[in-house]
Amino acid sequence: MTQTPGRRGFLLGGAVLGAGALVSACTSNEPAAQPGAAAPAAATTAAATGGNDQPGTQVTIGFSAPAADHGWIAAIAKNAEAAAKQYSDVVFKPVEPTNDINQQISAVESLIQAKVDVLVLLPNDGQQLNQVARQAMDAGIPVVNLDRVFPDKLSYRTWIGGDNYGMGVAAGHYIGKTLKEKGVSNPVIVEIQGIATLPLTQDRSKGFADALKGYGFSVTAKQDAQFTVESGTEVAANLLQAHKKIDAIWNHDDDQGIGVLAAIKEANRSEFIMVGGAGSANAMREIQSGSGVLAATVTYSPTMASSAIKLARLIAQGKGMSDLTENQVPQSITLASETVTKDNVATYLPLGFES
């Protein structure tokens, strides 16, 4: 994701609660009861109140992310802060968010110098922030790499993020299945990317193309819209003008989707279905209303930031996830990309973010 000027706000409560409930459920260190054995009262109480969520050794978690002027990024920052506040044993130390690579490097260096116990880092660019993340690891500060991955695995202890390839697959399956059911042959399928040069965008496009192949379909045209409302409007307008008939559109990002939908409305076009990306609350409300072309969105939830903070705390305290056999937090955690439609949107809406 990247940033959109003048964008603000998000639906925080449900997102934080949803992530909190999920991670709390899988991070207790309490041993599982043996089959046929009665659970001790103390263990039952600990499990009921969260296990690993009980206060432990105090840890300082450093946090750095891009500037929060984009709905998804804003939700990342707020989810991280809210998750940290859930713990009396966590000191949350965020640095000033920025879209400038050099400024983010300097900010991370300041956290290294402050000797934080663990660092949660969403880089503006994984390649360009790789070296400073490695510096943190070499200084004995575990790095939880959030979303945009560092190319060097020695630069992070654990990566957590969404499934970009899976987003494309989910969007491709929804569009392919829907068009097949309608009996459409040789469909015109348009893809509106985010930033074409980013690996995450390339993964989304590959997943989309791979899924469409299973239905005998392919992308007719694609163009990137830079994850901004303004570019979303401009790119969509150009594609609509270039293609007098369209069967389906996949827009990678619900934030830029505001501009895409505005262009569609302006052009008075409704002959196609559209699938969004990321799972914003406003996109979900549009799906729920059933009043436009937006039929679905595939998730890339910013609740991953809540989970990153929880994982960082466990790592700093030397704890693992008790639902797993291993004693340590995994090296990589990929969240599932789920398809939100009118049939299930009520379930996902509390986890949405406001664009």
DABELNOR-V880308 format. One record per residue. RES is the residue in one letter. NEAR is the number of other ideal C-beta (glycine too) atoms within 8 Angstrom. D_LAST is the distance of its C-alpha to the last C-alpha in whole Angstrom. Layout:
BEGIN
{{RES	NEAR	D_LAST} {RES	NEAR	D_LAST}}
END
This chain:
BEGIN
{{M	11	12} {T	12	12} {Q	14	11} {T	14	9} {P	6	11} {G	5	10} {R	13	7} {R	5	7} {G	6	7} {F	12	7} {L	10	9} {L	10	12} {G	7	15} {G	11	15} {A	19	14} {V	14	17} {L	9	19} {G	11	19} {A	18	19} {G	12	22} {A	8	24} {L	10	24} {V	12	25} {S	13	27} {A	8	29} {C	10	30} {T	15	31} {S	14	34} {N	8	37} {E	9	39} {P	5	42} {A	5	42} {A	8	45} {Q	5	47} {P	4	48} {G	3	50} {A	6	50} {A	4	49} {A	7	46} {P	6	47} {A	6	46} {A	6	44} {A	11	42} {T	9	41} {T	8	40} {A	12	38} {A	10	36} {A	6	35} {T	8	34} {G	10	32} {G	13	35} {N	12	33} {D	10	31} {Q	8	34} {P	5	35} {G	7	36} {T	6	37} {Q	6	35} {V	13	33} {T	11	30} {I	18	27} {G	15	26} {F	15	22} {S	15	21} {A	13	18} {P	13	16} {A	8	15} {A	12	11} {D	11	10} {H	14	7} {G	15	4} {W	16	7} {I	17	10} {A	15	9} {A	15	9} {I	16	12} {A	13	14} {K	12	14} {N	17	15} {A	17	18} {E	11	19} {A	11	19} {A	15	21} {A	12	23} {K	7	24} {Q	8	25} {Y	9	28} {S	4	31} {D	10	32} {V	13	29} {V	7	29} {F	11	25} {K	11	26} {P	11	23} {V	11	23} {E	6	21} {P	11	18} {T	10	19} {N	7	18} {D	7	22} {I	9	24} {N	6	27} {Q	9	25} {Q	14	24} {I	11	27} {S	8	29} {A	12	27} {V	17	27} {E	10	31} {S	9	31} {L	15	30} {I	14	33} {Q	6	35} {A	9	34} {K	7	35} {V	12	32} {D	8	33} {V	16	30} {L	18	27} {V	16	24} {L	16	22} {L	11	19} {P	14	21} {N	11	19} {D	8	22} {G	12	24} {Q	7	27} {Q	9	27} {L	16	27} {N	13	29} {Q	7	32} {V	11	31} {A	18	30} {R	12	33} {Q	10	34} {A	14	33} {M	14	34} {D	6	38} {A	8	38} {G	4	37} {I	14	34} {P	11	32} {V	14	29} {V	17	26} {N	17	24} {L	15	20} {D	12	19} {R	12	20} {V	10	24} {F	15	27} {P	7	30} {D	8	32} {K	6	32} {L	5	35} {S	13	32} {Y	13	30} {R	9	31} {T	14	28} {W	12	25} {I	15	23} {G	13	20} {G	13	18} {D	11	20} {N	13	19} {Y	10	23} {G	12	22} {M	17	19} {G	17	21} {V	13	24} {A	14	22} {A	17	20} {G	16	24} {H	11	25} {Y	14	23} {I	15	24} {G	13	27} {K	9	28} {T	11	27} {L	13	29} {K	9	32} {E	6	32} {K	6	32} {G	5	35} {V	8	33} {S	4	35} {N	3	34} {P	10	30} {V	10	28} {I	15	25} {V	14	23} {E	13	20} {I	17	17} {Q	13	17} {G	16	15} {I	10	18} {A	8	21} {T	4	23} {L	9	21} {P	8	23} {L	10	20} {T	15	19} {Q	9	23} {D	11	23} {R	16	20} {S	13	22} {K	10	26} {G	17	25} {F	15	24} {A	12	27} {D	11	29} {A	15	28} {L	14	28} {K	9	32} {G	9	33} {Y	10	32} {G	4	34} {F	10	31} {S	7	30} {V	11	27} {T	8	28} {A	10	26} {K	9	23} {Q	10	21} {D	12	19} {A	18	16} {Q	9	15} {F	14	11} {T	14	11} {V	12	10} {E	8	13} {S	13	15} {G	19	13} {T	12	15} {E	11	18} {V	13	19} {A	16	18} {A	11	20} {N	9	23} {L	14	23} {L	12	23} {Q	7	26} {A	6	28} {H	11	28} {K	2	29} {K	6	29} {I	13	26} {D	11	26} {A	15	23} {I	16	20} {W	15	18} {N	16	15} {H	12	14} {D	15	10} {D	17	7} {D	17	5} {Q	19	9} {G	16	9} {I	12	8} {G	16	11} {V	17	13} {L	13	13} {A	11	14} {A	14	17} {I	14	18} {K	8	18} {E	7	20} {A	9	22} {N	5	23} {R	9	23} {S	7	23} {E	6	25} {F	10	23} {I	11	21} {M	14	18} {V	16	16} {G	15	13} {G	16	12} {A	16	11} {G	17	10} {S	17	6} {A	12	7} {N	11	7} {A	16	9} {M	15	11} {R	9	12} {E	11	12} {I	15	15} {Q	10	16} {S	7	17} {G	6	19} {S	4	19} {G	10	18} {V	11	18} {L	13	15} {A	11	18} {A	13	16} {T	16	14} {V	17	15} {T	15	14} {Y	13	14} {S	12	13} {P	12	12} {T	13	15} {M	16	17} {A	18	17} {S	16	19} {S	15	21} {A	13	22} {I	16	23} {K	14	25} {L	14	27} {A	15	27} {R	14	29} {L	13	31} {I	15	32} {A	12	33} {Q	10	35} {G	4	37} {K	10	36} {G	10	35} {M	10	33} {S	13	36} {D	7	34} {L	8	35} {T	2	39} {E	7	39} {N	3	39} {Q	6	36} {V	10	32} {P	9	32} {Q	6	31} {S	7	28} {I	10	26} {T	9	23} {L	12	21} {A	7	21} {S	13	19} {E	8	19} {T	12	19} {V	13	17} {T	10	18} {K	8	19} {D	4	22} {N	8	20} {V	12	17} {A	6	18} {T	5	19} {Y	13	16} {L	12	13} {P	10	14} {L	12	13} {G	15	9} {F	15	6} {E	11	4} {S	13	0}}
END
